């Protein structure tokens, strides 16, 4: 479709939400009038053609108030709508260690349907205070509840972390195309807005080290939360629309001048 608009000399605008541009957008960028991006690092690839707009997320994430961590610390674990097998497995492996500090934690763990029973049983056996659910439909409310969120690093998830101003431990999907989740997590981590554990590094010991560091130094939660909120772009939708209108207006003015 974009090729057809280019052949018809109709301008098009593309959106690249990830820190690492995907192959399709790398190709389409050559024939695009403007490019909206989620990250500064991807905008630099295309120079003046690109503008950093951020990634649009629902407005309720921006309404989430800052939260001062206090015990029991609230830990939200989510691997996306289908759950994430590596994340679920490592939490089960880490369960005995987590149980040693279970009075300091309140946990919500979204598992996906496949791992729900196994994960729920693992928590129950150790009498850990955990709400285990296959799916979450009220994600903004869950983010508002949490002190720390363990999650993947897709563009939308990272943008929701920033919008809500919540501390995060990112575990990017290791097989994501172009390693875009890893690059997103790296950019968030470099900005002090999250911790990063790659799937290759993901062990029960590494996971519990991160979690226990928050229990021992709750001020680190606040630092990550503050840094995340600094990355929020509440006007992303408006800025993308403005970019589209700008491209359309330039095309309209050019068409009138040539008529």
Secondary structure, DSSP 8 states (H G I E B T S, - for coil): -HHHHHHTT---EEEE-SSS--HHHHHHGGG-SEEEESSHHHHHHHGGGEEE------HHHHT-------SSEEEEEE--TT--HHHHHHHHHTHHHHHTTGGGEEEEEE--STTHHHHHHHHHHTT--EEEES--S-HHHHHHH-SEEEE---HHHHHHHHHHT-EEEE---TT-GGGHHHHHHHHHHHTTS-EE--GGG--HHHHHHHHHHHHH-THHHHHHHHHHHHT--TTHHHHHHHHHHHHHHHHHHHHHHH-
